Amino acid sequence: MPSYTLAMEDQVLAARASSRQDQDGRGAVCPAAKGAPPRHVALVMLAAALPILASGSAFFVDGPNHLFRVTLWEMMRADDAVAQFFQAGDRLYPNLAIDVFTSVLSKVVPPSVALTLFICTAVSVYIAAAVWCRQARGEGTDLPILLVILLAVYSEPLYWGLFNYILGLGVMFVALHRATEQHETPSDGFVVVQALILGAMCLISIFPVMLYVCFCCGMVTVAACDDWRARRFAESAKLLRSHWLSALTVGALLLVMEPGQSGPTEWHLITKVTGVFSVGKTTNLSLEYGLSALVLGALGWLVWRRGLNAGRHELAGLIAGGLLFIVMPKDLMSVGAADRRLVPAIVTLAVIYLRSPSPQPVGLDRAVSALLFAIVAVKAGLLVYLWSPLKQIDTTYEAIAKQIPANAIVLLVPQVEEVRPGAVERARRFASLVSAFQPVPATEAHVFVEHPHLLLRHLAGRNVLPTQVFLNFWAKRAPELQQLPDPATSQTLAEVVAELAWLPREVTVFVVSHIALDDALIPDLAMRKITEVGGVRLYSATRVGDLLRWPDS
């Protein structure tokens, strides 16, 4: 009689899962389903692209920052007019995709159009990759699944402008599907092709690579446990051998690439808890946490009703991704929202493994579709309502930017208050405005959405130095420049004063400010008001007192 093996155990478990059905069809295995109708996928992609096209990508937090960098690189390649502020880098770096894509397209279209097309491409690749992975697994994709994918892509990573990361996740979904397929049906060309995919992913964004490695570690853990029980190490060794070239490729790239940011690493429990509800969240409004909870609840119900078409290795990979979220700090070497960006990706992976819908949907299926439709409609209304004042602010910045001369150093002072409004205060102000049927005033826009980045949109293509622009890749600040303050990230009036207190002597800067600056507020700076447009002021500022020093300097 043949001995009992782990392979036989997996077959028994699969047979039990196939037969485990109740009258509601929960966990039932349906016949091989057709893929999602192309028109449905196209409509979801169009819905995802509409806010991007309507706003010209300007209202996503890091969008204008990317535009400034892309335009700056084009200027640096054309001449040396900006040599006094910037210099070109000479090493590879993560987040390369957006610069290569826009640099190529900028030869035929303006940089702003090239950037918008890149964002639409990243979002479309994310959605298409998730749908393709389901289809490749023999699973159908109905409307609730498409809506969950749409809401997952419209989460905090998109709001913050992590466009490379979103594109990298689309590549990662395909790479993970190939990895699981290789484990079941080995292919001779997997090692080389997967190494190329992982190398490209590493140059697009490093975080999808971290998720991929973590998922594979979960698979290897299951294989190692099975090998230990069988007193052999064939399965785990096979998994490791299939990725040796990928590991070598990624390791070599990490050695030659720019190290990126450096700074403190911080872990916060409260933001970890709220990070769970970052799916579908694209503003600072507290109401969005409730919408996110509804999205997660709808997904949980779909999982309970249909079950997951995932073996032990895939489930271990999903669990490993969840553990990565738990241990990932909030700020990783000054990279913000390092943990929160993982949740939408993990949710999408769960959607990829969700079983096909029943051929005869019941009323609760339609109810879930209606709920997700309602969430999408509410989110669309919120974006229109909360983004409306940004148009006025954007117009004001355009007028202010025209008054800033060439060769200027530009600082931005955002709209701040004595105390930063908390979640309860933001909810109270929102309820007050909605109940009175009032639009969001431009002076209140900062409470619900971030907008200091908008100024960069109108400084792009000019020979100026905005201290708020993020530069650490192809274009870098000239090393001889002094350290300059950046009050754009200030949350309170005290933080603004503290930042401006470190302006070096004999450096004149132009300050675009949403609050009035005078000698009483900052006594050691000579402030001269140049103009005021729509409540936003432009000052020139020069230090007249001694530069303050840190106590330990």
DRENNUSE-621534 format. One record per residue (C-alpha): residue number from 1; residue in three letters; z, x, y. Coordinates in steps of 0.25 Angstrom, whole numbers, plus 5000, padded with zeros to 4 digits. Example, Ala and Ser with C-alpha at 12.3 -4.5 7.8 and 13.67 -1.06 7.14 Angstrom:
2
PT num residu    z    x    y
PT   1    ALA 5031 5049 4982
PT   2    SER 5029 5055 4996
This chain:
553
PT num residu    z    x    y
PT   1    MET 5000 5000 5000
PT   2    PRO 4996 5006 5014
PT   3    SER 5008 5010 5023
PT   4    TYR 5011 5003 5035
PT   5    THR 5005 5010 5047
PT   6    LEU 5007 5008 5062
PT   7    ALA 4992 5003 5063
PT   8    MET 4995 4992 5053
PT   9    GLU 5007 4989 5062
PT  10    ASP 4998 4987 5074
PT  11    GLN 4989 4978 5066
PT  12    VAL 5000 4969 5062
PT  13    LEU 5005 4968 5077
PT  14    ALA 4991 4965 5082
PT  15    ALA 4990 4954 5071
PT  16    ARG 5003 4948 5075
PT  17    ALA 4999 4948 5090
PT  18    SER 4986 4942 5086
PT  19    SER 4992 4930 5079
PT  20    ARG 5004 4928 5088
PT  21    GLN 4999 4916 5096
PT  22    ASP 5007 4903 5100
PT  23    GLN 5001 4890 5104
PT  24    ASP 5000 4894 5119
PT  25    GLY 4991 4906 5114
PT  26    ARG 5001 4916 5120
PT  27    GLY 4997 4930 5115
PT  28    ALA 4985 4925 5108
PT  29    VAL 4974 4934 5105
PT  30    CYS 4961 4927 5109
PT  31    PRO 4947 4930 5104
PT  32    ALA 4940 4942 5112
PT  33    ALA 4938 4936 5126
PT  34    LYS 4927 4938 5135
PT  35    GLY 4929 4947 5147
PT  36    ALA 4932 4941 5161
PT  37    PRO 4920 4934 5167
PT  38    PRO 4913 4943 5176
PT  39    ARG 4913 4933 5188
PT  40    HIS 4928 4932 5187
PT  41    VAL 4930 4947 5187
PT  42    ALA 4921 4948 5199
PT  43    LEU 4928 4937 5206
PT  44    VAL 4941 4944 5204
PT  45    MET 4935 4958 5209
PT  46    LEU 4930 4950 5221
PT  47    ALA 4943 4944 5224
PT  48    ALA 4950 4958 5223
PT  49    ALA 4939 4964 5233
PT  50    LEU 4940 4953 5243
PT  51    PRO 4953 4958 5250
PT  52    ILE 4948 4972 5250
PT  53    LEU 4934 4968 5256
PT  54    ALA 4940 4959 5266
PT  55    SER 4950 4969 5271
PT  56    GLY 4941 4981 5270
PT  57    SER 4952 4987 5262
PT  58    ALA 4960 4989 5275
PT  59    PHE 4972 4981 5272
PT  60    PHE 4976 4989 5259
PT  61    VAL 4986 4999 5263
PT  62    ASP 4979 5012 5260
PT  63    GLY 4965 5007 5262
PT  64    PRO 4964 5012 5276
PT  65    ASN 4970 5025 5272
PT  66    HIS 4959 5027 5261
PT  67    LEU 4949 5024 5272
PT  68    PHE 4954 5034 5281
PT  69    ARG 4954 5045 5270
PT  70    VAL 4940 5041 5266
PT  71    THR 4934 5041 5280
PT  72    LEU 4942 5054 5283
PT  73    TRP 4935 5061 5271
PT  74    GLU 4922 5057 5275
PT  75    MET 4925 5063 5289
PT  76    MET 4930 5076 5283
PT  77    ARG 4917 5077 5275
PT  78    ALA 4909 5075 5287
PT  79    ASP 4915 5084 5297
PT  80    ASP 4928 5091 5300
PT  81    ALA 4932 5082 5312
PT  82    VAL 4945 5078 5305
PT  83    ALA 4948 5093 5301
PT  84    GLN 4960 5093 5310
PT  85    PHE 4968 5082 5302
PT  86    PHE 4962 5083 5288
PT  87    GLN 4956 5092 5277
PT  88    ALA 4950 5090 5264
PT  89    GLY 4957 5091 5251
PT  90    ASP 4951 5099 5240
PT  91    ARG 4958 5094 5227
PT  92    LEU 4956 5081 5218
PT  93    TYR 4966 5070 5220
PT  94    PRO 4969 5056 5215
PT  95    ASN 4964 5044 5222
PT  96    LEU 4951 5051 5223
PT  97    ALA 4943 5039 5220
PT  98    ILE 4943 5032 5233
PT  99    ASP 4939 5044 5240
PT 100    VAL 4927 5047 5231
PT 101    PHE 4923 5033 5231
PT 102    THR 4923 5030 5246
PT 103    SER 4917 5044 5249
PT 104    VAL 4905 5041 5241
PT 105    LEU 4904 5027 5246
PT 106    SER 4906 5031 5261
PT 107    LYS 4892 5038 5261
PT 108    VAL 4886 5024 5261
PT 109    VAL 4897 5014 5266
PT 110    PRO 4908 5016 5276
PT 111    PRO 4921 5022 5271
PT 112    SER 4929 5008 5273
PT 113    VAL 4918 5001 5264
PT 114    ALA 4919 5012 5254
PT 115    LEU 4934 5011 5253
PT 116    THR 4933 4996 5252
PT 117    LEU 4923 4997 5241
PT 118    PHE 4932 5007 5233
PT 119    ILE 4944 4997 5234
PT 120    CYS 4935 4986 5229
PT 121    THR 4930 4995 5218
PT 122    ALA 4945 4999 5214
PT 123    VAL 4949 4985 5213
PT 124    SER 4937 4980 5205
PT 125    VAL 4938 4992 5195
PT 126    TYR 4953 4988 5193
PT 127    ILE 4949 4974 5190
PT 128    ALA 4937 4977 5182
PT 129    ALA 4944 4987 5173
PT 130    ALA 4956 4978 5170
PT 131    VAL 4945 4967 5166
PT 132    TRP 4937 4977 5158
PT 133    CYS 4949 4982 5150
PT 134    ARG 4952 4968 5146
PT 135    GLN 4938 4965 5142
PT 136    ALA 4938 4978 5134
PT 137    ARG 4950 4974 5127
PT 138    GLY 4943 4961 5123
PT 139    GLU 4952 4952 5132
PT 140    GLY 4947 4942 5142
PT 141    THR 4950 4941 5156
PT 142    ASP 4953 4928 5162
PT 143    LEU 4956 4924 5176
PT 144    PRO 4972 4926 5176
PT 145    ILE 4969 4940 5171
PT 146    LEU 4959 4943 5182
PT 147    LEU 4969 4938 5193
PT 148    VAL 4980 4946 5188
PT 149    ILE 4971 4959 5188
PT 150    LEU 4967 4955 5202
PT 151    LEU 4981 4953 5207
PT 152    ALA 4985 4966 5200
PT 153    VAL 4974 4974 5208
PT 154    TYR 4979 4967 5221
PT 155    SER 4992 4974 5220
PT 156    GLU 5000 4984 5228
PT 157    PRO 4991 4996 5224
PT 158    LEU 4979 4989 5231
PT 159    TYR 4988 4984 5243
PT 160    TRP 4992 4999 5245
PT 161    GLY 4978 5004 5244
PT 162    LEU 4979 5011 5231
PT 163    PHE 4964 5009 5228
PT 164    ASN 4962 5022 5219
PT 165    TYR 4974 5017 5211
PT 166    ILE 4968 5004 5208
PT 167    LEU 4954 5010 5204
PT 168    GLY 4962 5020 5195
PT 169    LEU 4969 5008 5188
PT 170    GLY 4955 5002 5185
PT 171    VAL 4951 5015 5178
PT 172    MET 4965 5016 5171
PT 173    PHE 4963 5002 5165
PT 174    VAL 4950 5007 5159
PT 175    ALA 4956 5020 5154
PT 176    LEU 4968 5013 5148
PT 177    HIS 4959 5004 5140
PT 178    ARG 4951 5016 5135
PT 179    ALA 4964 5023 5131
PT 180    THR 4969 5010 5123
PT 181    GLU 4955 5009 5117
PT 182    GLN 4955 5024 5113
PT 183    HIS 4968 5022 5106
PT 184    GLU 4962 5010 5097
PT 185    THR 4948 5015 5096
PT 186    PRO 4946 5030 5099
PT 187    SER 4934 5035 5106
PT 188    ASP 4929 5049 5106
PT 189    GLY 4925 5049 5120
PT 190    PHE 4939 5044 5125
PT 191    VAL 4945 5057 5128
PT 192    VAL 4935 5062 5138
PT 193    VAL 4932 5048 5145
PT 194    GLN 4946 5045 5147
PT 195    ALA 4949 5059 5153
PT 196    LEU 4938 5056 5163
PT 197    ILE 4944 5042 5166
PT 198    LEU 4958 5048 5168
PT 199    GLY 4953 5059 5177
PT 200    ALA 4945 5049 5186
PT 201    MET 4958 5040 5186
PT 202    CYS 4966 5052 5190
PT 203    LEU 4957 5054 5202
PT 204    ILE 4957 5040 5206
PT 205    SER 4973 5038 5205
PT 206    ILE 4984 5045 5198
PT 207    PHE 4992 5032 5195
PT 208    PRO 4983 5025 5185
PT 209    VAL 4983 5039 5178
PT 210    MET 4998 5038 5177
PT 211    LEU 4997 5023 5172
PT 212    TYR 4987 5028 5162
PT 213    VAL 4995 5039 5157
PT 214    CYS 5008 5030 5156
PT 215    PHE 5000 5020 5148
PT 216    CYS 4995 5030 5138
PT 217    CYS 5009 5036 5137
PT 218    GLY 5013 5022 5132
PT 219    MET 5002 5022 5122
PT 220    VAL 5006 5036 5117
PT 221    THR 5020 5031 5116
PT 222    VAL 5017 5020 5106
PT 223    ALA 5008 5029 5098
PT 224    ALA 5018 5040 5098
PT 225    CYS 5029 5030 5093
PT 226    ASP 5019 5025 5082
PT 227    ASP 5016 5040 5078
PT 228    TRP 5031 5043 5077
PT 229    ARG 5033 5031 5068
PT 230    ALA 5021 5035 5059
PT 231    ARG 5025 5050 5060
PT 232    ARG 5012 5054 5066
PT 233    PHE 5006 5056 5079
PT 234    ALA 4992 5052 5078
PT 235    GLU 4991 5040 5088
PT 236    SER 4999 5047 5099
PT 237    ALA 4991 5060 5097
PT 238    LYS 4978 5052 5098
PT 239    LEU 4982 5046 5111
PT 240    LEU 4986 5059 5117
PT 241    ARG 4973 5066 5112
PT 242    SER 4964 5055 5118
PT 243    HIS 4970 5058 5132
PT 244    TRP 4971 5074 5132
PT 245    LEU 4959 5075 5140
PT 246    SER 4963 5064 5150
PT 247    ALA 4977 5071 5151
PT 248    LEU 4970 5084 5154
PT 249    THR 4961 5078 5164
PT 250    VAL 4972 5071 5172
PT 251    GLY 4981 5083 5171
PT 252    ALA 4970 5092 5177
PT 253    LEU 4967 5083 5188
PT 254    LEU 4982 5082 5192
PT 255    LEU 4982 5097 5193
PT 256    VAL 4970 5098 5202
PT 257    MET 4972 5085 5210
PT 258    GLU 4980 5084 5223
PT 259    PRO 4995 5081 5220
PT 260    GLY 4994 5070 5230
PT 261    GLN 5007 5065 5237
PT 262    SER 5020 5071 5237
PT 263    GLY 5033 5065 5241
PT 264    PRO 5045 5058 5236
PT 265    THR 5046 5049 5223
PT 266    GLU 5054 5037 5224
PT 267    TRP 5058 5026 5214
PT 268    HIS 5063 5012 5219
PT 269    LEU 5068 5001 5210
PT 270    ILE 5065 4990 5220
PT 271    THR 5051 4993 5222
PT 272    LYS 5050 4995 5207
PT 273    VAL 5054 4981 5205
PT 274    THR 5045 4975 5216
PT 275    GLY 5033 4984 5211
PT 276    VAL 5033 4975 5198
PT 277    PHE 5028 4965 5208
PT 278    SER 5017 4973 5214
PT 279    VAL 5005 4966 5207
PT 280    GLY 4997 4958 5216
PT 281    LYS 5005 4963 5228
PT 282    THR 4997 4967 5240
PT 283    THR 5006 4965 5252
PT 284    ASN 5021 4967 5256
PT 285    LEU 5024 4952 5255
PT 286    SER 5035 4949 5246
PT 287    LEU 5028 4937 5241
PT 288    GLU 5018 4946 5234
PT 289    TYR 5030 4950 5224
PT 290    GLY 5030 4935 5220
PT 291    LEU 5015 4935 5218
PT 292    SER 5016 4947 5210
PT 293    ALA 5027 4941 5201
PT 294    LEU 5018 4929 5199
PT 295    VAL 5006 4938 5194
PT 296    LEU 5015 4946 5185
PT 297    GLY 5021 4933 5180
PT 298    ALA 5006 4928 5177
PT 299    LEU 5003 4940 5170
PT 300    GLY 5016 4939 5162
PT 301    TRP 5012 4925 5158
PT 302    LEU 4998 4930 5153
PT 303    VAL 5004 4941 5145
PT 304    TRP 5014 4931 5138
PT 305    ARG 5003 4921 5136
PT 306    ARG 4992 4930 5131
PT 307    GLY 4998 4943 5127
PT 308    LEU 4994 4957 5128
PT 309    ASN 4982 4963 5120
PT 310    ALA 4989 4976 5120
PT 311    GLY 4994 4985 5109
PT 312    ARG 5007 4993 5108
PT 313    HIS 5000 5005 5115
PT 314    GLU 4995 4997 5127
PT 315    LEU 5008 4990 5128
PT 316    ALA 5015 5003 5128
PT 317    GLY 5006 5008 5139
PT 318    LEU 5009 4995 5148
PT 319    ILE 5024 4998 5146
PT 320    ALA 5022 5012 5150
PT 321    GLY 5015 5008 5163
PT 322    GLY 5027 4999 5166
PT 323    LEU 5036 5011 5164
PT 324    LEU 5028 5019 5173
PT 325    PHE 5030 5009 5184
PT 326    ILE 5045 5009 5182
PT 327    VAL 5046 5024 5182
PT 328    MET 5036 5026 5193
PT 329    PRO 5042 5028 5207
PT 330    LYS 5039 5020 5219
PT 331    ASP 5034 5032 5227
PT 332    LEU 5028 5043 5218
PT 333    MET 5028 5056 5227
PT 334    SER 5026 5047 5239
PT 335    VAL 5015 5039 5232
PT 336    GLY 5020 5025 5235
PT 337    ALA 5020 5013 5226
PT 338    ALA 5018 5022 5214
PT 339    ASP 5025 5012 5205
PT 340    ARG 5020 4999 5211
PT 341    ARG 5006 5002 5209
PT 342    LEU 5008 5002 5194
PT 343    VAL 5011 4988 5192
PT 344    PRO 4998 4981 5194
PT 345    ALA 4991 4991 5185
PT 346    ILE 5001 4988 5174
PT 347    VAL 4999 4973 5176
PT 348    THR 4984 4975 5175
PT 349    LEU 4986 4983 5162
PT 350    ALA 4994 4971 5156
PT 351    VAL 4982 4962 5161
PT 352    ILE 4972 4971 5153
PT 353    TYR 4980 4969 5140
PT 354    LEU 4982 4954 5142
PT 355    ARG 4976 4946 5131
PT 356    SER 4964 4937 5134
PT 357    PRO 4966 4922 5139
PT 358    SER 4966 4911 5129
PT 359    PRO 4952 4904 5127
PT 360    GLN 4959 4891 5131
PT 361    PRO 4968 4894 5143
PT 362    VAL 4980 4885 5145
PT 363    GLY 4986 4879 5157
PT 364    LEU 4995 4891 5160
PT 365    ASP 4983 4900 5160
PT 366    ARG 4977 4892 5171
PT 367    ALA 4991 4892 5178
PT 368    VAL 4991 4907 5178
PT 369    SER 4977 4908 5183
PT 370    ALA 4981 4898 5195
PT 371    LEU 4993 4906 5198
PT 372    LEU 4986 4920 5199
PT 373    PHE 4975 4913 5207
PT 374    ALA 4986 4908 5216
PT 375    ILE 4992 4922 5218
PT 376    VAL 4978 4928 5221
PT 377    ALA 4976 4917 5232
PT 378    VAL 4990 4919 5238
PT 379    LYS 4988 4934 5238
PT 380    ALA 4974 4932 5245
PT 381    GLY 4981 4923 5255
PT 382    LEU 4992 4934 5257
PT 383    LEU 4982 4945 5259
PT 384    VAL 4974 4937 5270
PT 385    TYR 4987 4932 5277
PT 386    LEU 4994 4946 5277
PT 387    TRP 4981 4954 5280
PT 388    SER 4977 4946 5291
PT 389    PRO 4985 4953 5302
PT 390    LEU 4980 4966 5297
PT 391    LYS 4966 4963 5303
PT 392    GLN 4973 4962 5317
PT 393    ILE 4980 4975 5314
PT 394    ASP 4968 4982 5309
PT 395    THR 4960 4978 5322
PT 396    THR 4972 4983 5330
PT 397    TYR 4971 4997 5323
PT 398    GLU 4956 4998 5325
PT 399    ALA 4958 4996 5340
PT 400    ILE 4970 5006 5341
PT 401    ALA 4962 5016 5332
PT 402    LYS 4951 5017 5343
PT 403    GLN 4961 5022 5353
PT 404    ILE 4966 5034 5344
PT 405    PRO 4958 5047 5347
PT 406    ALA 4952 5056 5338
PT 407    ASN 4960 5068 5332
PT 408    ALA 4973 5059 5333
PT 409    ILE 4985 5058 5324
PT 410    VAL 4988 5044 5322
PT 411    LEU 5001 5038 5318
PT 412    LEU 5004 5023 5314
PT 413    VAL 5017 5016 5317
PT 414    PRO 5017 5002 5309
PT 415    GLN 5023 4989 5313
PT 416    VAL 5038 4992 5309
PT 417    GLU 5051 4985 5311
PT 418    GLU 5065 4989 5312
PT 419    VAL 5067 4986 5297
PT 420    ARG 5056 4984 5287
PT 421    PRO 5054 4970 5283
PT 422    GLY 5059 4968 5268
PT 423    ALA 5053 4959 5258
PT 424    VAL 5061 4947 5262
PT 425    GLU 5058 4949 5277
PT 426    ARG 5043 4950 5273
PT 427    ALA 5044 4937 5265
PT 428    ARG 5051 4930 5277
PT 429    ARG 5041 4934 5287
PT 430    PHE 5029 4930 5278
PT 431    ALA 5035 4916 5275
PT 432    SER 5038 4914 5290
PT 433    LEU 5023 4917 5294
PT 434    VAL 5017 4909 5282
PT 435    SER 5027 4897 5285
PT 436    ALA 5022 4897 5300
PT 437    PHE 5008 4899 5296
PT 438    GLN 5007 4911 5304
PT 439    PRO 4998 4924 5302
PT 440    VAL 5005 4937 5300
PT 441    PRO 5006 4944 5313
PT 442    ALA 5000 4958 5314
PT 443    THR 5014 4963 5318
PT 444    GLU 5020 4957 5305
PT 445    ALA 5008 4962 5296
PT 446    HIS 5016 4975 5292
PT 447    VAL 5027 4966 5285
PT 448    PHE 5017 4961 5274
PT 449    VAL 5006 4972 5273
PT 450    GLU 5005 4986 5276
PT 451    HIS 4995 4989 5287
PT 452    PRO 4997 5003 5294
PT 453    HIS 4986 5008 5286
PT 454    LEU 4976 5000 5294
PT 455    LEU 4975 5010 5305
PT 456    LEU 4969 5020 5296
PT 457    ARG 4957 5011 5294
PT 458    HIS 4953 5013 5309
PT 459    LEU 4957 5028 5309
PT 460    ALA 4947 5031 5297
PT 461    GLY 4936 5040 5301
PT 462    ARG 4942 5045 5314
PT 463    ASN 4948 5059 5316
PT 464    VAL 4962 5056 5317
PT 465    LEU 4975 5058 5308
PT 466    PRO 4983 5046 5304
PT 467    THR 4996 5051 5298
PT 468    GLN 4996 5038 5289
PT 469    VAL 4984 5042 5281
PT 470    PHE 4986 5047 5267
PT 471    LEU 4979 5060 5265
PT 472    ASN 4981 5069 5253
PT 473    PHE 4967 5069 5246
PT 474    TRP 4954 5073 5251
PT 475    ALA 4958 5073 5265
PT 476    LYS 4971 5079 5269
PT 477    ARG 4978 5081 5282
PT 478    ALA 4976 5095 5288
PT 479    PRO 4988 5104 5283
PT 480    GLU 4991 5109 5297
PT 481    LEU 4994 5095 5303
PT 482    GLN 5009 5093 5306
PT 483    GLN 5017 5082 5298
PT 484    LEU 5015 5069 5305
PT 485    PRO 5023 5056 5305
PT 486    ASP 5017 5044 5298
PT 487    PRO 5025 5031 5303
PT 488    ALA 5014 5022 5297
PT 489    THR 5023 5020 5285
PT 490    SER 5036 5017 5293
PT 491    GLN 5043 5004 5289
PT 492    THR 5053 5003 5301
PT 493    LEU 5054 5007 5315
PT 494    ALA 5064 5018 5312
PT 495    GLU 5053 5024 5302
PT 496    VAL 5043 5024 5313
PT 497    VAL 5052 5032 5323
PT 498    ALA 5056 5042 5312
PT 499    GLU 5041 5045 5309
PT 500    LEU 5037 5047 5323
PT 501    ALA 5049 5056 5325
PT 502    TRP 5042 5067 5317
PT 503    LEU 5029 5068 5325
PT 504    PRO 5027 5083 5328
PT 505    ARG 5027 5088 5342
PT 506    GLU 5014 5091 5349
PT 507    VAL 5007 5080 5341
PT 508    THR 5001 5068 5348
PT 509    VAL 4999 5056 5338
PT 510    PHE 4993 5042 5340
PT 511    VAL 5003 5031 5335
PT 512    VAL 4997 5018 5332
PT 513    SER 5010 5009 5332
PT 514    HIS 5014 4995 5329
PT 515    ILE 5027 4996 5337
PT 516    ALA 5030 5001 5351
PT 517    LEU 5033 5016 5352
PT 518    ASP 5041 5021 5364
PT 519    ASP 5050 5032 5368
PT 520    ALA 5062 5024 5365
PT 521    LEU 5058 5023 5350
PT 522    ILE 5053 5037 5348
PT 523    PRO 5058 5045 5360
PT 524    ASP 5053 5059 5356
PT 525    LEU 5038 5054 5356
PT 526    ALA 5029 5052 5368
PT 527    MET 5022 5039 5366
PT 528    ARG 5010 5035 5374
PT 529    LYS 5004 5021 5371
PT 530    ILE 4989 5021 5371
PT 531    THR 4985 5007 5367
PT 532    GLU 4990 4994 5360
PT 533    VAL 4982 4984 5352
PT 534    GLY 4987 4972 5345
PT 535    GLY 5002 4977 5346
PT 536    VAL 4998 4991 5340
PT 537    ARG 5000 5003 5349
PT 538    LEU 4994 5016 5350
PT 539    TYR 5002 5028 5355
PT 540    SER 5001 5043 5357
PT 541    ALA 5013 5050 5353
PT 542    THR 5018 5064 5355
PT 543    ARG 5032 5070 5352
PT 544    VAL 5039 5075 5364
PT 545    GLY 5052 5079 5357
PT 546    ASP 5056 5088 5346
PT 547    LEU 5051 5085 5332
PT 548    LEU 5063 5080 5324
PT 549    ARG 5066 5088 5311
PT 550    TRP 5071 5084 5298
PT 551    PRO 5086 5087 5296
PT 552    ASP 5083 5097 5285
PT 553    SER 5072 5104 5292
